[in-house]
Amino acid sequence: MNASMRLLGLLLFTGALVLGAGTARAHPHVWITATSELVYAPDGAITGVRHAWTFDDMFSTYKDAALTLHFTLPLKTPVKPKELAVEVFDPAFFIDFKFADKDPVKLVGAPVACQMKFQRPNDGTANAQKLGEQTFLGGDNSNYGAMFANKITVECP
């Protein structure tokens, strides 16, 4: 095999690696099982959202244990909306959020008349297969993960 054939082979191999790297951006690398609580004050105002994220065993790397991160996102100013919408997702789809099968979302201290709906994301696999590397490099799809959003809506009188 002459030097030009080896060089051509090396260039083709390098090109395949580069193109393969772009495809890797279109799928998650970390998987989280989540639960959320919408926290209300006694006057019926929502004060924040409390999350618990349990990371996949590959990310956790603790023997016989999973890493769970507990945190609260307080609102700067509590509000009393008649309709509230919360979406949980990673805009770049690096992290895949799956809400727990049992009690994925709770209302804590909410007025009794408030009604909550939870919607899991639709399967976006068909759309993901149509997208190529240019889709992500252009910046127009920097919010690609929104199609995988978990949606929480609350209606209060």
C-alpha contacts under 8 A as a table, 3 or more apart, distances in Angstrom:
res1	aa1	res2	aa2	distance
1	M	5	M	6.38
1	M	6	R	6.90
2	N	5	M	5.51
2	N	6	R	6.52
3	A	6	R	5.09
3	A	7	L	6.10
4	S	7	L	5.02
4	S	8	L	6.09
5	M	8	L	5.04
5	M	9	G	6.11
6	R	9	G	5.02
6	R	10	L	6.12
7	L	10	L	5.04
7	L	11	L	6.15
8	L	11	L	5.10
8	L	12	L	6.19
9	G	12	L	5.18
9	G	13	F	6.15
10	L	13	F	5.07
10	L	14	T	6.07
11	L	14	T	5.05
11	L	15	G	6.04
12	L	15	G	5.02
12	L	16	A	6.18
13	F	16	A	5.12
13	F	17	L	6.37
14	T	17	L	5.10
14	T	18	V	6.28
15	G	18	V	5.10
15	G	19	L	6.16
16	A	19	L	5.21
16	A	20	G	5.97
17	L	20	G	5.03
17	L	21	A	6.16
18	V	21	A	5.13
18	V	22	G	6.71
19	L	22	G	5.32
19	L	23	T	6.71
19	L	133	E	7.51
20	G	23	T	5.18
20	G	24	A	6.50
21	A	24	A	5.19
21	A	25	R	7.10
22	G	25	R	5.65
22	G	26	A	7.66
22	G	132	G	7.79
22	G	133	E	5.07
23	T	26	A	5.70
23	T	27	H	7.96
23	T	132	G	6.91
23	T	133	E	6.12
24	A	27	H	6.14
25	R	28	P	7.62
25	R	94	F	7.27
25	R	136	F	7.89
26	A	93	F	7.01
26	A	94	F	7.84
26	A	128	A	7.14
27	H	93	F	6.25
27	H	94	F	6.40
28	P	31	W	7.10
28	P	93	F	5.53
28	P	94	F	4.24
28	P	95	I	5.04
28	P	96	D	5.61
29	H	94	F	5.50
29	H	95	I	6.07
29	H	96	D	7.75
30	V	55	F	7.33
30	V	56	D	6.80
30	V	59	F	6.67
30	V	94	F	6.55
30	V	95	I	4.77
30	V	96	D	6.31
31	W	55	F	6.06
31	W	56	D	5.33
31	W	95	I	5.73
31	W	96	D	4.86
31	W	97	F	6.23
31	W	98	K	7.55
32	I	53	W	5.94
32	I	54	T	5.43
32	I	55	F	4.65
32	I	56	D	6.02
32	I	95	I	7.11
32	I	96	D	6.12
32	I	97	F	4.96
32	I	98	K	6.09
33	T	53	W	5.82
33	T	54	T	5.16
33	T	55	F	6.62
33	T	56	D	7.81
33	T	97	F	6.03
33	T	98	K	4.87
33	T	99	F	5.28
33	T	100	A	5.76
34	A	51	H	7.09
34	A	52	A	5.65
34	A	53	W	4.57
34	A	54	T	6.26
34	A	97	F	6.60
34	A	98	K	6.12
34	A	99	F	4.55
34	A	100	A	5.75
34	A	104	P	7.03
35	T	51	H	5.88
35	T	52	A	5.36
35	T	53	W	6.77
35	T	99	F	5.86
35	T	100	A	6.08
35	T	103	D	7.39
35	T	104	P	4.73
35	T	105	V	5.77
36	S	49	V	6.78
36	S	50	R	5.61
36	S	51	H	4.52
36	S	52	A	6.46
36	S	104	P	6.43
36	S	105	V	4.86
36	S	106	K	6.49
37	E	49	V	5.67
37	E	50	R	4.99
37	E	51	H	6.46
37	E	105	V	5.60
37	E	106	K	4.68
37	E	107	L	5.67
37	E	108	V	6.37
38	L	46	I	7.10
38	L	47	T	7.96
38	L	48	G	6.21
38	L	49	V	4.68
38	L	50	R	6.43
38	L	105	V	7.71
38	L	106	K	6.35
38	L	107	L	4.97
38	L	108	V	5.92
39	V	46	I	5.78
39	V	47	T	5.73
39	V	48	G	5.37
39	V	49	V	5.81
39	V	50	R	7.03
39	V	107	L	6.35
39	V	108	V	4.85
39	V	109	G	6.40
39	V	110	A	7.22
40	Y	43	D	7.90
40	Y	44	G	5.83
40	Y	45	A	5.46
40	Y	46	I	4.20
40	Y	47	T	5.45
40	Y	48	G	7.33
40	Y	107	L	7.60
40	Y	108	V	5.96
40	Y	109	G	4.97
40	Y	110	A	5.22
41	A	44	G	5.46
41	A	45	A	5.38
41	A	46	I	6.20
41	A	47	T	6.34
41	A	109	G	6.49
41	A	110	A	7.55
42	P	45	A	7.43
42	P	109	G	6.76
42	P	110	A	7.96
44	G	80	K	6.52
44	G	109	G	7.61
44	G	110	A	5.96
44	G	111	P	5.71
45	A	78	P	5.60
45	A	79	V	4.97
45	A	80	K	4.48
45	A	81	P	7.81
45	A	110	A	7.99
46	I	75	L	7.86
46	I	78	P	5.44
46	I	79	V	5.57
46	I	80	K	6.28
46	I	110	A	7.76
47	T	74	P	5.87
47	T	75	L	5.41
47	T	77	T	7.32
47	T	78	P	4.69
47	T	79	V	7.12
48	G	72	T	6.79
48	G	73	L	5.42
48	G	74	P	4.03
48	G	75	L	5.04
48	G	78	P	7.65
49	V	72	T	5.63
49	V	73	L	5.21
49	V	74	P	6.40
50	R	70	H	7.52
50	R	71	F	5.85
50	R	72	T	4.12
50	R	73	L	6.23
51	H	69	L	7.92
51	H	70	H	5.81
51	H	71	F	5.50
51	H	72	T	6.08
52	A	68	T	6.47
52	A	69	L	5.59
52	A	70	H	4.50
52	A	71	F	6.65
53	W	68	T	5.33
53	W	69	L	5.14
53	W	70	H	6.60
54	T	66	A	6.59
54	T	67	L	5.71
54	T	68	T	4.14
54	T	69	L	6.45
55	F	59	F	6.22
55	F	60	S	6.01
55	F	66	A	6.42
55	F	67	L	5.57
55	F	68	T	6.24
56	D	59	F	5.50
56	D	60	S	6.15
56	D	66	A	6.96
56	D	67	L	7.86
57	D	60	S	4.97
57	D	61	T	5.85
57	D	62	Y	7.58
57	D	65	A	7.78
57	D	66	A	6.03
57	D	67	L	8.00
58	M	61	T	5.54
60	S	65	A	7.70
60	S	66	A	5.63
60	S	67	L	5.18
61	T	66	A	7.69
62	Y	65	A	5.34
62	Y	66	A	6.43
62	Y	67	L	7.42
75	L	78	P	5.79
81	P	84	L	6.08
81	P	156	C	7.32
82	K	154	V	7.93
82	K	155	E	5.55
82	K	156	C	4.84
82	K	157	P	5.93
83	E	153	T	7.15
83	E	154	V	5.70
83	E	155	E	4.57
83	E	156	C	6.42
84	L	153	T	5.52
84	L	154	V	5.06
84	L	155	E	6.48
85	A	151	K	7.11
85	A	152	I	5.70
85	A	153	T	4.50
85	A	154	V	6.58
86	V	151	K	5.92
86	V	152	I	5.04
86	V	153	T	6.40
87	E	149	A	5.84
87	E	150	N	5.46
87	E	151	K	4.59
87	E	152	I	6.19
88	V	97	F	7.42
88	V	149	A	5.51
88	V	150	N	5.18
88	V	151	K	6.72
89	F	93	F	7.49
89	F	95	I	7.77
89	F	96	D	7.33
89	F	97	F	6.27
89	F	145	G	6.26
89	F	146	A	6.32
89	F	148	F	6.54
89	F	149	A	4.79
89	F	150	N	6.60
90	D	93	F	5.03
90	D	94	F	6.59
90	D	95	I	5.82
90	D	96	D	7.16
90	D	97	F	7.77
90	D	145	G	5.46
90	D	146	A	7.27
90	D	149	A	7.95
91	P	94	F	7.98
91	P	142	S	6.46
91	P	143	N	4.36
91	P	144	Y	5.67
91	P	145	G	4.27
91	P	146	A	5.89
92	A	95	I	7.83
92	A	142	S	6.15
92	A	143	N	6.05
92	A	144	Y	5.77
92	A	145	G	5.30
93	F	96	D	6.29
93	F	144	Y	6.69
93	F	145	G	4.49
93	F	148	F	7.94
96	D	148	F	7.99
97	F	150	N	7.77
98	K	150	N	7.92
99	F	104	P	5.47
99	F	120	R	7.73
99	F	150	N	7.66
100	A	103	D	6.72
100	A	104	P	4.88
101	D	104	P	6.28
103	D	106	K	6.84
105	V	118	F	7.44
105	V	152	I	7.95
107	L	110	A	5.73
107	L	116	M	7.81
110	A	114	C	6.68
111	P	114	C	5.66
111	P	156	C	7.53
113	A	156	C	6.20
113	A	157	P	6.76
114	C	154	V	6.60
114	C	155	E	5.51
114	C	156	C	4.21
114	C	157	P	6.89
115	Q	154	V	5.56
115	Q	155	E	5.30
115	Q	156	C	6.49
116	M	152	I	7.12
116	M	153	T	5.70
116	M	154	V	4.38
116	M	155	E	6.55
117	K	152	I	5.85
117	K	153	T	5.26
117	K	154	V	6.42
118	F	150	N	7.46
118	F	151	K	5.79
118	F	152	I	4.68
118	F	153	T	6.56
119	Q	150	N	5.92
119	Q	151	K	5.05
119	Q	152	I	6.47
120	R	149	A	7.20
120	R	150	N	4.85
120	R	151	K	6.52
121	P	147	M	6.90
121	P	148	F	4.80
121	P	149	A	5.33
121	P	150	N	5.37
121	P	151	K	7.57
122	N	147	M	7.34
122	N	148	F	6.57
123	D	126	A	7.73
123	D	148	F	7.46
124	G	127	N	5.41
124	G	128	A	6.15
124	G	147	M	6.67
124	G	148	F	6.89
125	T	128	A	5.02
125	T	129	Q	6.30
126	A	129	Q	5.45
126	A	130	K	6.96
127	N	130	K	5.42
127	N	131	L	6.93
128	A	131	L	5.44
129	Q	132	G	7.85
131	L	134	Q	7.94
131	L	135	T	5.97
132	G	135	T	5.51
132	G	136	F	7.52
133	E	136	F	5.70
133	E	137	L	6.46
134	Q	137	L	4.99
134	Q	138	G	6.04
135	T	138	G	5.97
135	T	139	G	7.53
135	T	140	D	7.28
135	T	141	N	6.40
136	F	139	G	5.87
136	F	140	D	7.28
136	F	141	N	5.89
136	F	142	S	6.79
138	G	141	N	7.34
139	G	142	S	5.18
140	D	143	N	7.89
141	N	144	Y	5.07
143	N	146	A	5.78
144	Y	147	M	6.50
145	G	148	F	5.38
145	G	149	A	6.84
146	A	149	A	5.04
